[in-house]
Amino acid sequence: MPLLQVRDFPAELYDAISRIAHEENRSIPQQTIVLLKTALNLSHERKTRRQAVLREIDSLNIKNANTFPDPASLTREDRDR
């Protein structure tokens, strides 16, 4: 199994992982692996979901979509009221 060594790891993160590991009855390395797997899976799921939404939007073939107002401009206008 590969070995991972992290230098200059922030103390507050180490303390948080240590606390969670204790609560979950895991070692710090075990808890770190669980947290990394969870974070990487969530990131992949979000990216996949965003790509699916963009494909769905593209499939709608909305006419004149490039003439829609800029969302940032609309937000600014609404805030200025």
PyMOL Python script that loads the backbone (N, CA, C, O; Angstrom):
from pymol import cmd

cmd.read_pdbstr("""\
ATOM      1  N   MET A   1       0.850  -1.178   0.000  1.00  0.00           N
ATOM      2  CA  MET A   1       0.000   0.000   0.000  1.00  0.00           C
ATOM      3  C   MET A   1       0.892   1.236   0.000  1.00  0.00           C
ATOM      4  O   MET A   1       1.880   1.287   0.732  1.00  0.00           O
ATOM      5  N   PRO A   2       0.551   2.234  -0.817  1.00  0.00           N
ATOM      6  CA  PRO A   2       1.355   3.455  -0.866  1.00  0.00           C
ATOM      7  C   PRO A   2       1.312   4.219   0.460  1.00  0.00           C
ATOM      8  O   PRO A   2       0.345   4.139   1.217  1.00  0.00           O
ATOM      9  N   LEU A   3       2.366   4.944   0.706  1.00  0.00           N
ATOM     10  CA  LEU A   3       2.485   5.753   1.914  1.00  0.00           C
ATOM     11  C   LEU A   3       2.321   7.214   1.521  1.00  0.00           C
ATOM     12  O   LEU A   3       2.912   7.660   0.537  1.00  0.00           O
ATOM     13  N   LEU A   4       1.527   7.961   2.276  1.00  0.00           N
ATOM     14  CA  LEU A   4       1.332   9.384   2.015  1.00  0.00           C
ATOM     15  C   LEU A   4       1.816  10.160   3.229  1.00  0.00           C
ATOM     16  O   LEU A   4       1.378   9.922   4.355  1.00  0.00           O
ATOM     17  N   GLN A   5       2.721  11.087   2.981  1.00  0.00           N
ATOM     18  CA  GLN A   5       3.228  11.930   4.049  1.00  0.00           C
ATOM     19  C   GLN A   5       2.938  13.371   3.679  1.00  0.00           C
ATOM     20  O   GLN A   5       3.251  13.798   2.568  1.00  0.00           O
ATOM     21  N   VAL A   6       2.348  14.123   4.584  1.00  0.00           N
ATOM     22  CA  VAL A   6       1.989  15.509   4.305  1.00  0.00           C
ATOM     23  C   VAL A   6       2.786  16.407   5.245  1.00  0.00           C
ATOM     24  O   VAL A   6       2.693  16.288   6.466  1.00  0.00           O
ATOM     25  N   ARG A   7       3.557  17.291   4.667  1.00  0.00           N
ATOM     26  CA  ARG A   7       4.356  18.229   5.478  1.00  0.00           C
ATOM     27  C   ARG A   7       3.549  19.504   5.733  1.00  0.00           C
ATOM     28  O   ARG A   7       2.668  19.864   4.951  1.00  0.00           O
ATOM     29  N   ASP A   8       3.858  20.161   6.810  1.00  0.00           N
ATOM     30  CA  ASP A   8       3.238  21.435   7.178  1.00  0.00           C
ATOM     31  C   ASP A   8       1.718  21.328   7.226  1.00  0.00           C
ATOM     32  O   ASP A   8       1.009  22.242   6.805  1.00  0.00           O
ATOM     33  N   PHE A   9       1.228  20.213   7.739  1.00  0.00           N
ATOM     34  CA  PHE A   9      -0.218  20.003   7.857  1.00  0.00           C
ATOM     35  C   PHE A   9      -0.748  20.918   8.954  1.00  0.00           C
ATOM     36  O   PHE A   9      -0.210  20.917  10.061  1.00  0.00           O
ATOM     37  N   PRO A  10      -1.794  21.700   8.673  1.00  0.00           N
ATOM     38  CA  PRO A  10      -2.317  22.640   9.670  1.00  0.00           C
ATOM     39  C   PRO A  10      -2.784  21.929  10.947  1.00  0.00           C
ATOM     40  O   PRO A  10      -3.498  20.928  10.895  1.00  0.00           O
ATOM     41  N   ALA A  11      -2.368  22.468  12.075  1.00  0.00           N
ATOM     42  CA  ALA A  11      -2.686  21.862  13.367  1.00  0.00           C
ATOM     43  C   ALA A  11      -4.193  21.774  13.597  1.00  0.00           C
ATOM     44  O   ALA A  11      -4.680  20.798  14.166  1.00  0.00           O
ATOM     45  N   GLU A  12      -4.938  22.803  13.150  1.00  0.00           N
ATOM     46  CA  GLU A  12      -6.388  22.782  13.390  1.00  0.00           C
ATOM     47  C   GLU A  12      -7.062  21.662  12.601  1.00  0.00           C
ATOM     48  O   GLU A  12      -8.034  21.076  13.077  1.00  0.00           O
ATOM     49  N   LEU A  13      -6.560  21.355  11.396  1.00  0.00           N
ATOM     50  CA  LEU A  13      -7.114  20.232  10.629  1.00  0.00           C
ATOM     51  C   LEU A  13      -6.779  18.907  11.297  1.00  0.00           C
ATOM     52  O   LEU A  13      -7.621  18.013  11.388  1.00  0.00           O
ATOM     53  N   TYR A  14      -5.528  18.790  11.769  1.00  0.00           N
ATOM     54  CA  TYR A  14      -5.123  17.568  12.451  1.00  0.00           C
ATOM     55  C   TYR A  14      -5.981  17.340  13.696  1.00  0.00           C
ATOM     56  O   TYR A  14      -6.425  16.223  13.960  1.00  0.00           O
ATOM     57  N   ASP A  15      -6.205  18.408  14.452  1.00  0.00           N
ATOM     58  CA  ASP A  15      -7.031  18.295  15.655  1.00  0.00           C
ATOM     59  C   ASP A  15      -8.463  17.887  15.311  1.00  0.00           C
ATOM     60  O   ASP A  15      -9.066  17.073  16.010  1.00  0.00           O
ATOM     61  N   ALA A  16      -9.004  18.456  14.232  1.00  0.00           N
ATOM     62  CA  ALA A  16     -10.370  18.118  13.821  1.00  0.00           C
ATOM     63  C   ALA A  16     -10.452  16.654  13.384  1.00  0.00           C
ATOM     64  O   ALA A  16     -11.387  15.947  13.758  1.00  0.00           O
ATOM     65  N   ILE A  17      -9.485  16.203  12.599  1.00  0.00           N
ATOM     66  CA  ILE A  17      -9.478  14.803  12.168  1.00  0.00           C
ATOM     67  C   ILE A  17      -9.314  13.883  13.373  1.00  0.00           C
ATOM     68  O   ILE A  17      -9.963  12.841  13.461  1.00  0.00           O
ATOM     69  N   SER A  18      -8.458  14.267  14.283  1.00  0.00           N
ATOM     70  CA  SER A  18      -8.236  13.469  15.486  1.00  0.00           C
ATOM     71  C   SER A  18      -9.517  13.348  16.308  1.00  0.00           C
ATOM     72  O   SER A  18      -9.856  12.269  16.794  1.00  0.00           O
ATOM     73  N   ARG A  19     -10.224  14.468  16.458  1.00  0.00           N
ATOM     74  CA  ARG A  19     -11.481  14.468  17.227  1.00  0.00           C
ATOM     75  C   ARG A  19     -12.524  13.576  16.550  1.00  0.00           C
ATOM     76  O   ARG A  19     -13.177  12.766  17.208  1.00  0.00           O
ATOM     77  N   ILE A  20     -12.676  13.729  15.236  1.00  0.00           N
ATOM     78  CA  ILE A  20     -13.661  12.931  14.501  1.00  0.00           C
ATOM     79  C   ILE A  20     -13.292  11.454  14.561  1.00  0.00           C
ATOM     80  O   ILE A  20     -14.159  10.599  14.742  1.00  0.00           O
ATOM     81  N   ALA A  21     -12.001  11.155  14.409  1.00  0.00           N
ATOM     82  CA  ALA A  21     -11.539   9.765  14.471  1.00  0.00           C
ATOM     83  C   ALA A  21     -11.880   9.151  15.822  1.00  0.00           C
ATOM     84  O   ALA A  21     -12.324   8.005  15.899  1.00  0.00           O
ATOM     85  N   HIS A  22     -11.669   9.919  16.879  1.00  0.00           N
ATOM     86  CA  HIS A  22     -11.997   9.424  18.218  1.00  0.00           C
ATOM     87  C   HIS A  22     -13.501   9.153  18.348  1.00  0.00           C
ATOM     88  O   HIS A  22     -13.912   8.132  18.900  1.00  0.00           O
ATOM     89  N   GLU A  23     -14.310  10.079  17.833  1.00  0.00           N
ATOM     90  CA  GLU A  23     -15.770   9.904  17.890  1.00  0.00           C
ATOM     91  C   GLU A  23     -16.241   8.702  17.082  1.00  0.00           C
ATOM     92  O   GLU A  23     -17.220   8.054  17.450  1.00  0.00           O
ATOM     93  N   GLU A  24     -15.550   8.399  15.983  1.00  0.00           N
ATOM     94  CA  GLU A  24     -15.940   7.308  15.090  1.00  0.00           C
ATOM     95  C   GLU A  24     -15.200   6.007  15.410  1.00  0.00           C
ATOM     96  O   GLU A  24     -15.347   5.013  14.700  1.00  0.00           O
ATOM     97  N   ASN A  25     -14.405   6.021  16.481  1.00  0.00           N
ATOM     98  CA  ASN A  25     -13.609   4.847  16.879  1.00  0.00           C
ATOM     99  C   ASN A  25     -12.701   4.361  15.754  1.00  0.00           C
ATOM    100  O   ASN A  25     -12.613   3.165  15.478  1.00  0.00           O
ATOM    101  N   ARG A  26     -12.029   5.314  15.111  1.00  0.00           N
ATOM    102  CA  ARG A  26     -11.084   5.007  14.047  1.00  0.00           C
ATOM    103  C   ARG A  26      -9.729   5.610  14.398  1.00  0.00           C
ATOM    104  O   ARG A  26      -9.620   6.504  15.238  1.00  0.00           O
ATOM    105  N   SER A  27      -8.714   5.100  13.739  1.00  0.00           N
ATOM    106  CA  SER A  27      -7.400   5.727  13.872  1.00  0.00           C
ATOM    107  C   SER A  27      -7.395   6.985  12.999  1.00  0.00           C
ATOM    108  O   SER A  27      -8.264   7.164  12.146  1.00  0.00           O
ATOM    109  N   ILE A  28      -6.422   7.836  13.219  1.00  0.00           N
ATOM    110  CA  ILE A  28      -6.321   9.053  12.418  1.00  0.00           C
ATOM    111  C   ILE A  28      -6.099   8.706  10.940  1.00  0.00           C
ATOM    112  O   ILE A  28      -6.743   9.312  10.083  1.00  0.00           O
ATOM    113  N   PRO A  29      -5.214   7.756  10.608  1.00  0.00           N
ATOM    114  CA  PRO A  29      -5.071   7.394   9.188  1.00  0.00           C
ATOM    115  C   PRO A  29      -6.368   6.844   8.588  1.00  0.00           C
ATOM    116  O   PRO A  29      -6.713   7.178   7.454  1.00  0.00           O
ATOM    117  N   GLN A  30      -7.085   6.009   9.333  1.00  0.00           N
ATOM    118  CA  GLN A  30      -8.354   5.475   8.827  1.00  0.00           C
ATOM    119  C   GLN A  30      -9.352   6.596   8.568  1.00  0.00           C
ATOM    120  O   GLN A  30     -10.016   6.619   7.532  1.00  0.00           O
ATOM    121  N   GLN A  31      -9.454   7.529   9.519  1.00  0.00           N
ATOM    122  CA  GLN A  31     -10.404   8.632   9.375  1.00  0.00           C
ATOM    123  C   GLN A  31     -10.017   9.541   8.223  1.00  0.00           C
ATOM    124  O   GLN A  31     -10.889  10.040   7.512  1.00  0.00           O
ATOM    125  N   THR A  32      -8.734   9.763   8.029  1.00  0.00           N
ATOM    126  CA  THR A  32      -8.260  10.596   6.919  1.00  0.00           C
ATOM    127  C   THR A  32      -8.671   9.975   5.588  1.00  0.00           C
ATOM    128  O   THR A  32      -9.111  10.683   4.682  1.00  0.00           O
ATOM    129  N   ILE A  33      -8.528   8.655   5.467  1.00  0.00           N
ATOM    130  CA  ILE A  33      -8.923   7.964   4.241  1.00  0.00           C
ATOM    131  C   ILE A  33     -10.424   8.100   4.012  1.00  0.00           C
ATOM    132  O   ILE A  33     -10.851   8.360   2.887  1.00  0.00           O
ATOM    133  N   VAL A  34     -11.227   7.931   5.053  1.00  0.00           N
ATOM    134  CA  VAL A  34     -12.685   8.068   4.934  1.00  0.00           C
ATOM    135  C   VAL A  34     -13.042   9.476   4.471  1.00  0.00           C
ATOM    136  O   VAL A  34     -13.862   9.641   3.567  1.00  0.00           O
ATOM    137  N   LEU A  35     -12.439  10.484   5.076  1.00  0.00           N
ATOM    138  CA  LEU A  35     -12.730  11.874   4.712  1.00  0.00           C
ATOM    139  C   LEU A  35     -12.309  12.175   3.273  1.00  0.00           C
ATOM    140  O   LEU A  35     -13.040  12.850   2.548  1.00  0.00           O
ATOM    141  N   LEU A  36     -11.159  11.690   2.858  1.00  0.00           N
ATOM    142  CA  LEU A  36     -10.700  11.920   1.478  1.00  0.00           C
ATOM    143  C   LEU A  36     -11.616  11.228   0.474  1.00  0.00           C
ATOM    144  O   LEU A  36     -11.970  11.814  -0.549  1.00  0.00           O
ATOM    145  N   LYS A  37     -11.998   9.990   0.758  1.00  0.00           N
ATOM    146  CA  LYS A  37     -12.907   9.277  -0.146  1.00  0.00           C
ATOM    147  C   LYS A  37     -14.225  10.021  -0.278  1.00  0.00           C
ATOM    148  O   LYS A  37     -14.754  10.171  -1.379  1.00  0.00           O
ATOM    149  N   THR A  38     -14.751  10.484   0.844  1.00  0.00           N
ATOM    150  CA  THR A  38     -16.013  11.217   0.833  1.00  0.00           C
ATOM    151  C   THR A  38     -15.881  12.505   0.031  1.00  0.00           C
ATOM    152  O   THR A  38     -16.728  12.803  -0.812  1.00  0.00           O
ATOM    153  N   ALA A  39     -14.837  13.261   0.284  1.00  0.00           N
ATOM    154  CA  ALA A  39     -14.632  14.540  -0.405  1.00  0.00           C
ATOM    155  C   ALA A  39     -14.447  14.339  -1.903  1.00  0.00           C
ATOM    156  O   ALA A  39     -15.021  15.084  -2.697  1.00  0.00           O
ATOM    157  N   LEU A  40     -13.670  13.361  -2.296  1.00  0.00           N
ATOM    158  CA  LEU A  40     -13.432  13.123  -3.716  1.00  0.00           C
ATOM    159  C   LEU A  40     -14.690  12.630  -4.418  1.00  0.00           C
ATOM    160  O   LEU A  40     -14.954  13.011  -5.558  1.00  0.00           O
ATOM    161  N   ASN A  41     -15.454  11.802  -3.756  1.00  0.00           N
ATOM    162  CA  ASN A  41     -16.690  11.299  -4.348  1.00  0.00           C
ATOM    163  C   ASN A  41     -17.701  12.433  -4.508  1.00  0.00           C
ATOM    164  O   ASN A  41     -18.363  12.525  -5.542  1.00  0.00           O
ATOM    165  N   LEU A  42     -17.826  13.290  -3.505  1.00  0.00           N
ATOM    166  CA  LEU A  42     -18.760  14.409  -3.595  1.00  0.00           C
ATOM    167  C   LEU A  42     -18.359  15.344  -4.720  1.00  0.00           C
ATOM    168  O   LEU A  42     -19.214  15.827  -5.462  1.00  0.00           O
ATOM    169  N   SER A  43     -17.077  15.601  -4.852  1.00  0.00           N
ATOM    170  CA  SER A  43     -16.591  16.484  -5.909  1.00  0.00           C
ATOM    171  C   SER A  43     -16.916  15.899  -7.281  1.00  0.00           C
ATOM    172  O   SER A  43     -17.351  16.619  -8.179  1.00  0.00           O
ATOM    173  N   HIS A  44     -16.705  14.597  -7.440  1.00  0.00           N
ATOM    174  CA  HIS A  44     -16.985  13.932  -8.713  1.00  0.00           C
ATOM    175  C   HIS A  44     -18.488  13.952  -9.003  1.00  0.00           C
ATOM    176  O   HIS A  44     -18.899  14.190 -10.138  1.00  0.00           O
ATOM    177  N   GLU A  45     -19.306  13.702  -7.977  1.00  0.00           N
ATOM    178  CA  GLU A  45     -20.764  13.702  -8.163  1.00  0.00           C
ATOM    179  C   GLU A  45     -21.255  15.089  -8.582  1.00  0.00           C
ATOM    180  O   GLU A  45     -22.100  15.203  -9.469  1.00  0.00           O
ATOM    181  N   ARG A  46     -20.739  16.125  -7.960  1.00  0.00           N
ATOM    182  CA  ARG A  46     -21.151  17.492  -8.302  1.00  0.00           C
ATOM    183  C   ARG A  46     -20.787  17.825  -9.740  1.00  0.00           C
ATOM    184  O   ARG A  46     -21.585  18.405 -10.476  1.00  0.00           O
ATOM    185  N   LYS A  47     -19.572  17.454 -10.132  1.00  0.00           N
ATOM    186  CA  LYS A  47     -19.127  17.734 -11.492  1.00  0.00           C
ATOM    187  C   LYS A  47     -20.000  16.986 -12.495  1.00  0.00           C
ATOM    188  O   LYS A  47     -20.399  17.554 -13.511  1.00  0.00           O
ATOM    189  N   THR A  48     -20.296  15.729 -12.221  1.00  0.00           N
ATOM    190  CA  THR A  48     -21.132  14.926 -13.107  1.00  0.00           C
ATOM    191  C   THR A  48     -22.533  15.518 -13.207  1.00  0.00           C
ATOM    192  O   THR A  48     -23.107  15.578 -14.295  1.00  0.00           O
ATOM    193  N   ARG A  49     -23.086  15.958 -12.072  1.00  0.00           N
ATOM    194  CA  ARG A  49     -24.424  16.560 -12.061  1.00  0.00           C
ATOM    195  C   ARG A  49     -24.448  17.863 -12.855  1.00  0.00           C
ATOM    196  O   ARG A  49     -25.393  18.113 -13.604  1.00  0.00           O
ATOM    197  N   ARG A  50     -23.411  18.699 -12.698  1.00  0.00           N
ATOM    198  CA  ARG A  50     -23.338  19.951 -13.457  1.00  0.00           C
ATOM    199  C   ARG A  50     -23.254  19.682 -14.957  1.00  0.00           C
ATOM    200  O   ARG A  50     -23.902  20.363 -15.752  1.00  0.00           O
ATOM    201  N   GLN A  51     -22.459  18.692 -15.339  1.00  0.00           N
ATOM    202  CA  GLN A  51     -22.339  18.352 -16.755  1.00  0.00           C
ATOM    203  C   GLN A  51     -23.672  17.877 -17.311  1.00  0.00           C
ATOM    204  O   GLN A  51     -24.021  18.215 -18.442  1.00  0.00           O
ATOM    205  N   ALA A  52     -24.421  17.101 -16.540  1.00  0.00           N
ATOM    206  CA  ALA A  52     -25.727  16.619 -16.997  1.00  0.00           C
ATOM    207  C   ALA A  52     -26.696  17.778 -17.174  1.00  0.00           C
ATOM    208  O   ALA A  52     -27.460  17.802 -18.139  1.00  0.00           O
ATOM    209  N   VAL A  53     -26.675  18.740 -16.254  1.00  0.00           N
ATOM    210  CA  VAL A  53     -27.552  19.905 -16.359  1.00  0.00           C
ATOM    211  C   VAL A  53     -27.198  20.723 -17.603  1.00  0.00           C
ATOM    212  O   VAL A  53     -28.087  21.166 -18.330  1.00  0.00           O
ATOM    213  N   LEU A  54     -25.909  20.920 -17.845  1.00  0.00           N
ATOM    214  CA  LEU A  54     -25.493  21.676 -19.032  1.00  0.00           C
ATOM    215  C   LEU A  54     -25.902  20.964 -20.320  1.00  0.00           C
ATOM    216  O   LEU A  54     -26.325  21.611 -21.278  1.00  0.00           O
ATOM    217  N   ARG A  55     -25.780  19.636 -20.348  1.00  0.00           N
ATOM    218  CA  ARG A  55     -26.223  18.888 -21.533  1.00  0.00           C
ATOM    219  C   ARG A  55     -27.728  19.036 -21.732  1.00  0.00           C
ATOM    220  O   ARG A  55     -28.200  19.180 -22.860  1.00  0.00           O
ATOM    221  N   GLU A  56     -28.476  19.000 -20.638  1.00  0.00           N
ATOM    222  CA  GLU A  56     -29.928  19.151 -20.729  1.00  0.00           C
ATOM    223  C   GLU A  56     -30.299  20.537 -21.250  1.00  0.00           C
ATOM    224  O   GLU A  56     -31.202  20.672 -22.076  1.00  0.00           O
ATOM    225  N   ILE A  57     -29.608  21.557 -20.771  1.00  0.00           N
ATOM    226  CA  ILE A  57     -29.860  22.919 -21.239  1.00  0.00           C
ATOM    227  C   ILE A  57     -29.545  23.028 -22.729  1.00  0.00           C
ATOM    228  O   ILE A  57     -30.309  23.622 -23.490  1.00  0.00           O
ATOM    229  N   ASP A  58     -28.414  22.450 -23.140  1.00  0.00           N
ATOM    230  CA  ASP A  58     -28.054  22.472 -24.562  1.00  0.00           C
ATOM    231  C   ASP A  58     -29.107  21.779 -25.419  1.00  0.00           C
ATOM    232  O   ASP A  58     -29.370  22.204 -26.544  1.00  0.00           O
ATOM    233  N   SER A  59     -29.708  20.723 -24.898  1.00  0.00           N
ATOM    234  CA  SER A  59     -30.686  19.966 -25.678  1.00  0.00           C
ATOM    235  C   SER A  59     -32.012  20.718 -25.848  1.00  0.00           C
ATOM    236  O   SER A  59     -32.836  20.341 -26.681  1.00  0.00           O
ATOM    237  N   LEU A  60     -32.214  21.772 -25.066  1.00  0.00           N
ATOM    238  CA  LEU A  60     -33.463  22.537 -25.151  1.00  0.00           C
ATOM    239  C   LEU A  60     -33.519  23.406 -26.410  1.00  0.00           C
ATOM    240  O   LEU A  60     -34.598  23.824 -26.831  1.00  0.00           O
ATOM    241  N   ASN A  61     -32.375  23.672 -27.000  1.00  0.00           N
ATOM    242  CA  ASN A  61     -32.300  24.506 -28.209  1.00  0.00           C
ATOM    243  C   ASN A  61     -33.071  25.819 -28.053  1.00  0.00           C
ATOM    244  O   ASN A  61     -33.950  26.141 -28.853  1.00  0.00           O
ATOM    245  N   ILE A  62     -32.730  26.548 -27.029  1.00  0.00           N
ATOM    246  CA  ILE A  62     -33.392  27.821 -26.750  1.00  0.00           C
ATOM    247  C   ILE A  62     -32.957  28.846 -27.792  1.00  0.00           C
ATOM    248  O   ILE A  62     -31.766  29.082 -27.992  1.00  0.00           O
ATOM    249  N   LYS A  63     -33.936  29.445 -28.449  1.00  0.00           N
ATOM    250  CA  LYS A  63     -33.650  30.448 -29.470  1.00  0.00           C
ATOM    251  C   LYS A  63     -33.346  31.786 -28.806  1.00  0.00           C
ATOM    252  O   LYS A  63     -33.943  32.131 -27.786  1.00  0.00           O
ATOM    253  N   ASN A  64     -32.429  32.525 -29.382  1.00  0.00           N
ATOM    254  CA  ASN A  64     -32.072  33.862 -28.911  1.00  0.00           C
ATOM    255  C   ASN A  64     -31.505  33.862 -27.491  1.00  0.00           C
ATOM    256  O   ASN A  64     -31.615  34.862 -26.782  1.00  0.00           O
ATOM    257  N   ALA A  65     -30.909  32.769 -27.079  1.00  0.00           N
ATOM    258  CA  ALA A  65     -30.356  32.697 -25.725  1.00  0.00           C
ATOM    259  C   ALA A  65     -29.262  33.731 -25.509  1.00  0.00           C
ATOM    260  O   ALA A  65     -29.050  34.193 -24.387  1.00  0.00           O
ATOM    261  N   ASN A  66     -28.574  34.089 -26.570  1.00  0.00           N
ATOM    262  CA  ASN A  66     -27.491  35.072 -26.429  1.00  0.00           C
ATOM    263  C   ASN A  66     -28.013  36.496 -26.254  1.00  0.00           C
ATOM    264  O   ASN A  66     -27.226  37.405 -25.990  1.00  0.00           O
ATOM    265  N   THR A  67     -29.313  36.711 -26.394  1.00  0.00           N
ATOM    266  CA  THR A  67     -29.878  38.046 -26.200  1.00  0.00           C
ATOM    267  C   THR A  67     -30.448  38.229 -24.793  1.00  0.00           C
ATOM    268  O   THR A  67     -30.939  39.307 -24.461  1.00  0.00           O
ATOM    269  N   PHE A  68     -30.385  37.185 -23.966  1.00  0.00           N
ATOM    270  CA  PHE A  68     -30.889  37.295 -22.601  1.00  0.00           C
ATOM    271  C   PHE A  68     -30.024  38.287 -21.826  1.00  0.00           C
ATOM    272  O   PHE A  68     -28.828  38.398 -22.092  1.00  0.00           O
ATOM    273  N   PRO A  69     -30.611  39.008 -20.872  1.00  0.00           N
ATOM    274  CA  PRO A  69     -29.824  39.953 -20.076  1.00  0.00           C
ATOM    275  C   PRO A  69     -28.780  39.219 -19.226  1.00  0.00           C
ATOM    276  O   PRO A  69     -28.965  38.064 -18.844  1.00  0.00           O
ATOM    277  N   ASP A  70     -27.702  39.910 -18.948  1.00  0.00           N
ATOM    278  CA  ASP A  70     -26.642  39.364 -18.114  1.00  0.00           C
ATOM    279  C   ASP A  70     -27.143  39.228 -16.670  1.00  0.00           C
ATOM    280  O   ASP A  70     -27.618  40.211 -16.102  1.00  0.00           O
ATOM    281  N   PRO A  71     -27.050  38.043 -16.066  1.00  0.00           N
ATOM    282  CA  PRO A  71     -27.542  37.844 -14.695  1.00  0.00           C
ATOM    283  C   PRO A  71     -26.877  38.788 -13.690  1.00  0.00           C
ATOM    284  O   PRO A  71     -27.529  39.266 -12.762  1.00  0.00           O
ATOM    285  N   ALA A  72     -25.586  39.054 -13.874  1.00  0.00           N
ATOM    286  CA  ALA A  72     -24.893  39.955 -12.945  1.00  0.00           C
ATOM    287  C   ALA A  72     -25.477  41.358 -13.033  1.00  0.00           C
ATOM    288  O   ALA A  72     -25.641  42.025 -12.010  1.00  0.00           O
ATOM    289  N   SER A  73     -25.792  41.812 -14.238  1.00  0.00           N
ATOM    290  CA  SER A  73     -26.390  43.140 -14.411  1.00  0.00           C
ATOM    291  C   SER A  73     -27.769  43.202 -13.761  1.00  0.00           C
ATOM    292  O   SER A  73     -28.117  44.197 -13.125  1.00  0.00           O
ATOM    293  N   LEU A  74     -28.547  42.146 -13.921  1.00  0.00           N
ATOM    294  CA  LEU A  74     -29.873  42.113 -13.300  1.00  0.00           C
ATOM    295  C   LEU A  74     -29.772  42.141 -11.777  1.00  0.00           C
ATOM    296  O   LEU A  74     -30.554  42.815 -11.107  1.00  0.00           O
ATOM    297  N   THR A  75     -28.805  41.406 -11.238  1.00  0.00           N
ATOM    298  CA  THR A  75     -28.612  41.383  -9.788  1.00  0.00           C
ATOM    299  C   THR A  75     -28.207  42.760  -9.291  1.00  0.00           C
ATOM    300  O   THR A  75     -28.744  43.246  -8.295  1.00  0.00           O
ATOM    301  N   ARG A  76     -27.249  43.402  -9.988  1.00  0.00           N
ATOM    302  CA  ARG A  76     -26.819  44.742  -9.612  1.00  0.00           C
ATOM    303  C   ARG A  76     -27.989  45.724  -9.646  1.00  0.00           C
ATOM    304  O   ARG A  76     -28.164  46.533  -8.734  1.00  0.00           O
ATOM    305  N   GLU A  77     -28.785  45.639 -10.711  1.00  0.00           N
ATOM    306  CA  GLU A  77     -29.933  46.515 -10.864  1.00  0.00           C
ATOM    307  C   GLU A  77     -30.929  46.317  -9.707  1.00  0.00           C
ATOM    308  O   GLU A  77     -31.477  47.282  -9.174  1.00  0.00           O
ATOM    309  N   ASP A  78     -31.148  45.071  -9.338  1.00  0.00           N
ATOM    310  CA  ASP A  78     -32.082  44.769  -8.254  1.00  0.00           C
ATOM    311  C   ASP A  78     -31.552  45.289  -6.922  1.00  0.00           C
ATOM    312  O   ASP A  78     -32.327  45.791  -6.108  1.00  0.00           O
ATOM    313  N   ARG A  79     -30.262  45.179  -6.688  1.00  0.00           N
ATOM    314  CA  ARG A  79     -29.668  45.658  -5.443  1.00  0.00           C
ATOM    315  C   ARG A  79     -29.689  47.168  -5.337  1.00  0.00           C
ATOM    316  O   ARG A  79     -29.768  47.724  -4.242  1.00  0.00           O
ATOM    317  N   ASP A  80     -29.618  47.831  -6.491  1.00  0.00           N
ATOM    318  CA  ASP A  80     -29.594  49.306  -6.507  1.00  0.00           C
ATOM    319  C   ASP A  80     -30.961  49.920  -6.269  1.00  0.00           C
ATOM    320  O   ASP A  80     -31.065  51.133  -6.081  1.00  0.00           O
ATOM    321  N   ARG A  81     -32.002  49.117  -6.272  1.00  0.00           N
ATOM    322  CA  ARG A  81     -33.357  49.668  -6.070  1.00  0.00           C
ATOM    323  C   ARG A  81     -33.567  50.136  -4.672  1.00  0.00           C
ATOM    324  O   ARG A  81     -34.647  50.624  -4.339  1.00  0.00           O
TER     325      ARG A  81
END
""", "prot")
cmd.dss("prot")
cmd.show_as("cartoon", "prot")
cmd.util.cbc("prot")
cmd.orient("prot")
